[in-house]
Amino acid sequence: MKFNYSYTKWILLAITVIAGIIRCFILDVISLDTEEQKIWFCGIQYTPFDSLLFFLEIKPFSLILSITAWLTCWDGVFIEILNRSISVLAGVLCVPLIFILARKFYSEVEGLISAGFISFSWICISVSLNMAEHSLLVMNILLYFIALITMLDSISEEGIVSKQENNFFILTGILLGFTSIWGMLIVFVSFLYIFFFIKKLNIFLRTLARFSCIIIPISLFCFWGLKQDIYSLNNYVFLDYITFISDAISSNYFISIVLISPIFYLIFVYIRKLFSKEEFGEDAKTKFNNSTLLVAIWLLGSILGFVLLACLLKISFSLSDLVFVIPPLFILISRSIVLISARIKHQIIISSTFGLLFLLSVFLNLDNINNKPEYDQASRFLMRDKNNFVIIVSKDNNFPKEAKTYYLNKNNIKKPIFQIENIDKTLKEISKQNVDYIWFIADNDADKEIISELYKKKLITGGYRYKGITIYKL
């Protein structure tokens, strides 16, 4: 990668390293959230086919991660740190990727500002710590748009697209569409570009064919997902959308408004250009069209499509799902900051101020980033079957502290408790009792051999994992 300024690569490297440190800092101490629980249970199944069946039954959002979860489950012991590392790596790669994309639209300055924002954004940090699709979604969005803009640039300059550019575009588009339903939305929004920016019919038809190679398979996958009811349904009112988007930016209305306020100046620049012929905040351009128009269609089209999916199809969404609006939003904010800085000649001060606001939003959301355990959720899982037994196994034959405190005492469980010395002998003894299910609460570190043996015997039918313990339903 060539840089226009000697200091750019060192600043970008520093931002990327900081992003990695932040995302790795608490990787192995936070508890699995609800979505991770589903993916984890897909991972502990005996065969890939069993994983697919459980995927259809419990419906986690990401088919891709459910498959990788199975690949990272070794001998019945699921390695969540390894699986989470996929999200961490994707989160770190987003930093140089957004720099590359913003530089394609504008310059290295916008690229560095965008990289800083995505490095310190609280929600980007949070989704990088979970084995869910959101961090991968942002990375795949950036890869897809780099491929898209590269292809459109080639069409504008030479009228042809190389085989490498063509394959890169199709591959990143399919990967994005299969990552999330919101990835499918981004592909469909970007499809509008060929109607806006490609004038010649023969080039239009060739580009349409390239998009068809992406849209057809992901449309079939989306149709299958809707038929299988993978995408959970819900209803929202207008205020919910505003609240969710504000939370995705900073979880504080005032800070959110301040962070996006430079965009209003960008709007003012373009309104003024309609009435004035003088060059006023002249925008940078790609080789085929106006960069800001391109990013604005991306951002506004994504938000509109998101609202339509939620309203018409009743597709449910979570706060983390809104990371798909982050890349165009950050790029537009970065461009706005550069234009404002050019007017008042204090670019470093202004950029640093907004950087500090992003850092403040991180501190305000430390609880969200640290993912406090949802003990009530785990308790409901444990208590949904009547007449069950609980088996506790831990190092030195002591109860795991979390199990005793949060599951037994809290739920007033007084069923017989067995210590496993020999699995077959213990199960034979329990079979004499009148029980429907057996609950096995294990210490993750101490009981790997027992978990592995239960796994090999195909005795596990359900599961939940929190803090240092695992609850298995046998």
C-alpha positions, 0 to 999 in steps of 0.5 A: 500500500502506497501512502501520500504522507510518510506519517500516515502508515505509522498513524494507521499502524498505531491505531490498528495496534490500539484497536487490537489491544482493546479488543483482546483485553477482556476476550476471555473473561466475559460471559457468553451472551444469549446469541453465543449460547445458541452458536455454542450449542450448535458447535458441540453437536457430534456431526456437521449434520447435527449442527445444521439440525440444531441450527434450524431448531434454535435459529441463531442468526449466523449459519457461517458461525454455527459451522465454524463453532463446530470446527472449533469444538475439539473432543467435545470441548468447545473453545469459545476464545478461539471462536471469538478470535474470528470476531476480534480479527475481523474487528481489527481488520476493519481499521485498515479496511475503512482507511482504504475505502475512505481514501478511495472516496476522499483522501488519507486524512478522511481515512485516518479519521474514519479508522480512529472512529471505528477503532474506538467506537464502543459498539464496534469494540463490543461486537468484536468480543462476541462470537456473532456475525456483527463484526464479520458483517462490518468487515465484509461490508468494507471488503465489498465496497472496496471491490465495488468502487474498484470495479466502478472505477475500472468501468469509468476509466477503461470500460472493462473489468479485469478477471481478478476485480470481477471475481473479488466483487462477486466473492465479497458480495456473496460472502456479505449476503450470507453473513447476515440479512443486513448484509443482503440489504447492503447488496441490494442498496448498492445495486441501485448504483448501476442505475445512477452511475452507468450510462452505456447500455452494454456496460450496464448489462454486463454489470447487471450480470455481475450483480445477478451472480450475487443477488440470485444465490443470496435471494434464495438463501434469504427465501430459505431463511424466511421459510425456515423462520430463522429471522425472528419477528417483532414489532417496533414503533418509530421511537424505537428506531431512533433510540436504537440508532442513537444507542448504536452511536453512543447510547446517549442522545446528546453525545450522538447528536454532537457526533453526527452534527458535522454532517449538517455542515456537509448538507449546508455545503451542498445546498449552498452549491445549488445556489452558488457557482463558486467552489465552496467546499468542493467535494472529492470525487471517485473516478466515476462520480461524486463521492459524497453522493455515493456514500449518502445513497449507501447510508440513507438507502441502508437506513430506509431498507432497515426500517422497511424490513422491520415494518413490512416483514416484521424482521426483528433486530438488536442493537448490535445489528445496527453496526451496518450503518457505522461505515458510511456514517463514519466516512461522512462524519470524517469528510465533514470534519475535514471540510469544517477544519479547512474553514476554521484551520484547526483540523487536529483540534477538531479531530481530537475533540471528536476522538475524545467524544468517542472515547467518552462513549466507550467509558459510558458503555463499559457495562455493555462491552463487558457483557454482564452475565444474564443469570435470569436467562440461564435460570429459566433454561435450567428450570423449564423442565419439572422433576429434574436432577442436578449433578454437580462436578467440580475440582476437588469435589466442591461445588462451583461457586457460581453454580451454588449461588446463582442456580441452586440457591436462587432457584431453590433447587433441592433435588438430589445431587450426585458426584460423578466418579464413574459416568455409567455407574452414576447414570445407572443409579439415577435411572432407578429414580423417577426423573425426566431429565438430568442436569449436569453442572460442570466446572469448565476447567476441571471437567473437560474429560467428563464433558468429552466422555458425555459428548462421545456417548451422545448424552447431551441434548441441551446446554447453557454456558456462563462464567466458569461453568457449563450446564448440560441437559442429559 
